[in-house]
Amino acid sequence: MFRSVDDVVTRLAEAGYLASEAVATTVFLADTLGKPLLVEGPAGVGKTELARALSRATGSELVRLQCYEGIDESRALYEWNHAKQLLRITAAQGADWEATREDVFSEEFLLERPLLRAIRHPDPTVLLIDEIDKADLEMEGLLLEVLDEFQVTVPELGTITARRRPLALLTSNSTRELSEALKRRCLFLHLDFPDPDTERDIVTMRVPGLDERLAGSLVRVVRALRELELRKSPSVAETVDWARTLLSLGADTLDRRLVESTLGVLLKYRADQDTARTELKLDALGDPAGSSP
């Protein structure tokens, strides 16, 4: 999908994602080597957005598997349409059972889930396996066959191999340790919150018309919030949402009143908002509106 590391940087930027050299290099290697990419880091640093940007940058279909506790093969891979099978069996009363059995376990009755859809898709595909750390070890075991050869076995139909190998990206918030077997099959990338200059560039790119000095000020406030003991620190997406909020309000400077009145855009827990109101010191950030970004 990509010709070089610089090509990754350029095309991701055109898709609205500012990638560092380390990110671009790892993405290029995952694409070139045909290896899945495991992206770890705290919530809100842009892991899922990287997969979306890859889809936009390459014109690929994005197939997303959202993981959660208890997810199983029927939700991740495939299942049979039991209601439709029962109707066909009922309609075939008196017919040859062997013929009926082969009929009801055919493609017509197969329900694709994200993994099987990505494997069978004939066009370029980005497969996002989101928050794999929320799934259990049995789900990781299922992924081993998929990520090894991008093939799955359906007992009634045989082994199905990828028509075109998808670019697979797994995300993890590190809520639990992933198995060594899964990690061996992947390239690894750790994402953290961007540095101030990069986050300011993200904000100005995503929110055209926002004053650059105001962008620098709001980024400093967000970074100060992330240094507090919060239940959930503001994500990059919430920084962008706050910038849009300030632009909508016609704000050109930041002061304590404006910050406190719009905290709900950044902080989604009452206790976090109380902590911010108590501990956030705008004076310690310098002149929010007048200092250079």
SVG drawing of the C-alpha trace seen along z (x, -y; Angstrom):
<svg xmlns="http://www.w3.org/2000/svg" viewBox="-42 -39 53 78">
<polyline fill="none" stroke="black" stroke-width="0.4" points="0.0,0.0 2.9,-2.4 6.1,-3.0 8.3,-4.4 8.2,-5.8 7.9,-9.3 4.9,-8.1 3.2,-6.9 3.8,-10.3 2.5,-12.2 -0.6,-10.1 -1.6,-9.9 -1.2,-13.7 -3.5,-14.0 -6.0,-11.7 -5.8,-14.0 -3.3,-12.0 0.1,-13.5 2.4,-10.5 5.9,-10.7 8.8,-9.0 8.5,-6.1 4.8,-5.6 5.3,-5.9 8.2,-3.5 6.3,-0.8 3.3,-1.2 5.5,-0.8 7.1,2.3 3.8,3.9 2.5,3.2 5.7,4.4 6.2,7.5 2.5,8.4 2.6,8.5 -0.2,7.4 0.6,4.3 -0.1,4.2 -0.6,0.6 -0.6,0.1 -1.0,-3.0 -3.4,-4.9 -6.9,-5.6 -7.4,-8.6 -3.9,-8.8 -5.2,-8.0 -4.8,-4.2 -8.2,-3.7 -7.8,-6.9 -4.6,-5.5 -6.6,-2.6 -9.3,-4.9 -6.6,-7.2 -4.9,-4.1 -8.2,-3.2 -8.7,-6.7 -5.1,-7.1 -5.2,-3.8 -8.8,-3.8 -9.3,-0.5 -12.4,0.7 -12.2,0.6 -13.5,3.7 -13.7,3.3 -14.0,5.9 -14.8,4.3 -13.6,6.6 -15.3,6.9 -15.4,9.4 -17.1,12.6 -16.8,12.0 -16.6,15.4 -16.2,17.0 -19.8,16.4 -19.4,12.7 -15.9,12.4 -15.7,15.0 -19.0,16.4 -22.2,18.2 -24.9,20.0 -28.3,18.5 -30.2,21.0 -33.7,19.5 -33.2,19.8 -31.8,23.3 -34.8,24.4 -37.2,23.0 -35.3,24.8 -35.4,28.1 -39.1,27.7 -39.8,27.0 -37.8,30.0 -39.7,32.5 -39.6,35.9 -36.6,35.0 -33.3,36.8 -31.7,35.8 -28.1,35.8 -28.9,33.4 -30.8,31.2 -27.9,31.2 -25.4,30.2 -27.8,27.5 -28.3,25.9 -24.6,25.7 -23.8,23.9 -22.8,20.3 -26.4,19.2 -26.7,19.8 -23.4,18.4 -23.3,15.1 -20.0,13.4 -18.6,11.6 -15.6,9.1 -12.7,11.5 -14.2,13.7 -15.4,10.6 -11.8,9.2 -10.3,12.5 -12.7,13.0 -12.8,9.4 -11.3,9.2 -10.3,5.5 -7.7,3.7 -8.8,4.0 -7.7,2.5 -8.8,4.9 -9.1,3.2 -9.2,5.4 -10.0,2.8 -9.2,3.1 -8.0,6.7 -7.0,6.5 -10.8,6.6 -11.2,10.0 -10.2,13.2 -7.5,15.8 -9.8,18.0 -10.4,15.1 -6.6,14.6 -6.3,18.3 -8.8,17.8 -6.7,14.9 -3.6,17.0 -4.8,18.9 -6.2,15.8 -3.0,13.7 -0.6,16.5 -1.9,17.2 -5.0,15.1 -7.1,18.2 -9.8,19.8 -11.4,23.2 -15.1,23.7 -15.7,27.4 -18.6,27.6 -16.9,25.6 -13.2,26.3 -10.3,23.8 -10.9,20.3 -7.7,18.4 -7.5,14.6 -8.0,13.6 -6.0,10.5 -4.1,10.2 -5.6,7.3 -3.5,4.7 -4.3,5.8 -4.1,3.4 -4.8,4.5 -5.2,1.9 -4.7,2.3 -5.1,0.0 -2.9,2.3 -5.6,3.2 -4.1,6.7 -1.0,8.4 -1.4,10.0 -0.1,13.5 3.5,14.0 2.1,16.0 0.0,13.1 2.8,10.6 5.2,12.8 2.9,12.5 2.8,8.8 5.0,5.7 4.7,3.5 4.1,-0.2 3.6,-2.2 1.6,-5.5 1.5,-8.1 0.0,-11.6 1.7,-13.8 4.2,-16.5 2.8,-20.1 3.8,-21.2 2.3,-18.1 -0.9,-18.4 -1.2,-22.0 -0.6,-21.1 -3.4,-18.5 -5.8,-21.0 -5.1,-23.7 -5.4,-21.1 -8.7,-19.7 -10.2,-23.1 -9.6,-25.5 -10.0,-29.1 -8.8,-28.7 -6.2,-31.3 -2.8,-29.7 -2.1,-31.5 -5.4,-30.2 -4.5,-26.7 -1.3,-26.8 -3.0,-28.0 -5.7,-25.3 -3.0,-22.6 -1.1,-23.9 -4.3,-23.7 -5.0,-20.1 -1.5,-19.0 -1.8,-20.6 -5.0,-18.6 -3.2,-15.3 -0.7,-15.9 -3.4,-15.8 -4.7,-12.6 -7.8,-12.1 -10.0,-9.1 -9.7,-9.8 -7.3,-12.2 -8.5,-14.2 -7.9,-12.5 -6.6,-14.1 -10.1,-13.9 -11.4,-15.8 -8.7,-18.4 -10.0,-18.9 -13.6,-19.0 -12.7,-21.7 -11.0,-23.7 -14.3,-23.5 -16.2,-24.5 -14.1,-27.6 -14.3,-28.5 -18.1,-28.1 -18.3,-30.4 -16.2,-33.0 -13.5,-32.9 -10.1,-34.5 -8.6,-34.2 -8.7,-31.7 -9.5,-32.6 -10.5,-30.6 -14.2,-31.3 -14.2,-30.0 -12.2,-26.9 -14.4,-26.0 -17.6,-26.5 -16.4,-24.2 -14.8,-21.5 -17.5,-19.0 -16.0,-18.8 -12.7,-17.6 -13.6,-15.8 -16.5,-13.3 -16.5,-12.6 -17.7,-14.9 -14.8,-14.1 -12.3,-14.9 -14.0,-18.3 -13.9,-19.0 -10.2,-18.1 -9.5,-20.4 -11.4,-23.3 -9.4,-22.9 -5.9,-22.3 -5.7,-23.8 -3.7,-27.0 -4.0,-29.1 -1.4,-31.5 1.1,-28.7 0.7,-28.3 1.7,-31.8 -0.6,-34.2 -2.9,-31.7 -3.9,-34.2 -0.8,-36.2 2.1,-33.8 3.4,-32.1 2.3,-28.6"/>
</svg>
